[in-house]
Amino acid sequence: MTDPRHLAGVLVHADPATQEQVAAAIDALPWAEVHHRDGEGRMIAVVEGADAEEEAAHLMRLREVPGVLGALPVVQYFDEAGERAPSGGPAPEDILNDPAVESPPSYFRRLKSLGSG
């Protein structure tokens, strides 16, 4: 690969009952791949694009995959030389085991309790 690439590590939420189907649908996309799943509906995927605009478009499409409840980029980097250097971001297990990372239903319930929705 010699073209510049934009990569994003994305925290994806799905219903735990459909997590494997959602992961398979994401893996079927040519620009995305699931690298970790926790069995509770949370997954780490990598989304790739030729530039920032394409990466953002792919992230929006990822959010439209049936069964995806939410997708949030947590690590991003741009590689000008075409080599994928470590991003220095947190490991997938650290993100998934972080008690501050909420699933979308509890997040939206909290917003409603605050009067925001």
C-alpha positions in Angstrom: 0.0 0.0 0.0 1.6 3.3 -1.1 -1.4 5.6 -0.9 -2.1 7.7 2.2 -4.6 5.9 4.5 -6.9 7.1 7.2 -7.9 4.6 9.9 -10.3 4.8 12.8 -10.7 2.4 15.7 -14.4 2.3 16.3 -16.4 1.2 19.4 -19.5 -0.4 18.0 -22.6 -1.3 20.1 -25.1 -4.0 19.1 -27.7 -6.1 20.9 -25.8 -9.0 22.5 -28.3 -11.4 21.0 -27.3 -10.2 17.4 -23.7 -9.4 18.0 -22.3 -12.2 15.9 -24.6 -11.3 12.9 -23.7 -7.7 13.2 -19.9 -8.6 13.3 -20.3 -10.7 10.2 -22.1 -7.9 8.4 -19.3 -5.5 9.3 -16.6 -8.0 8.3 -18.4 -8.3 4.9 -17.7 -4.6 4.2 -14.5 -4.1 2.2 -13.3 -1.2 4.3 -14.1 -2.4 7.8 -13.1 -5.3 10.1 -14.1 -6.4 13.6 -11.0 -7.1 15.7 -12.6 -7.7 19.1 -16.0 -8.5 20.6 -16.9 -8.9 24.3 -20.1 -11.0 24.0 -22.1 -8.2 25.6 -22.8 -6.3 22.4 -19.6 -4.2 22.3 -17.1 -4.6 19.5 -13.9 -2.9 18.3 -13.8 -2.4 14.5 -11.3 -0.7 12.2 -12.7 1.5 9.4 -10.3 2.5 6.6 -10.5 5.3 4.0 -8.2 6.9 1.4 -8.7 10.3 3.0 -10.6 11.8 5.9 -13.7 12.4 3.9 -13.9 8.7 2.8 -13.2 7.6 6.4 -16.0 9.7 7.7 -18.4 8.4 5.0 -17.5 4.9 5.9 -18.2 5.6 9.6 -21.6 6.9 8.7 -22.3 3.8 6.6 -21.1 1.6 9.5 -23.8 3.2 11.7 -26.4 2.1 9.1 -25.5 -1.6 9.3 -28.6 -3.5 10.5 -28.3 -4.2 14.2 -25.7 -1.4 15.0 -27.0 0.6 17.9 -24.1 3.0 17.9 -20.6 3.5 16.5 -18.1 5.9 18.0 -14.5 6.4 16.8 -12.1 6.2 19.7 -8.7 6.1 17.9 -7.8 7.7 14.6 -4.6 8.1 12.6 -3.3 9.1 9.2 -0.4 7.3 7.6 1.3 9.4 4.9 4.0 6.8 4.1 1.6 3.9 3.5 2.8 2.0 6.6 0.6 1.4 9.5 2.3 2.6 12.6 0.9 2.0 16.1 -1.6 4.7 17.0 -0.7 4.7 20.7 -4.4 4.4 21.6 -5.9 2.1 24.2 -6.1 -1.6 23.6 -9.5 -2.9 22.7 -9.8 -4.8 26.0 -9.1 -1.6 27.9 -11.9 0.2 26.1 -14.4 -2.7 26.5 -13.6 -3.2 30.2 -13.8 0.5 31.0 -16.8 1.0 33.3 -17.2 4.5 31.9 -18.0 3.1 28.5 -21.8 2.7 28.5 -24.0 0.8 26.2 -26.4 3.1 24.1 -29.6 2.1 26.0 -28.2 3.1 29.4 -26.6 6.2 27.9 -30.0 7.3 26.4 -31.8 6.5 29.7 -29.4 8.7 31.5 -29.9 11.5 29.0 -33.7 11.2 29.4 -33.3 11.4 33.2 -31.4 14.6 32.7 -34.2 16.0 30.6 -32.1 16.0 27.3 -34.3 13.8 25.3 
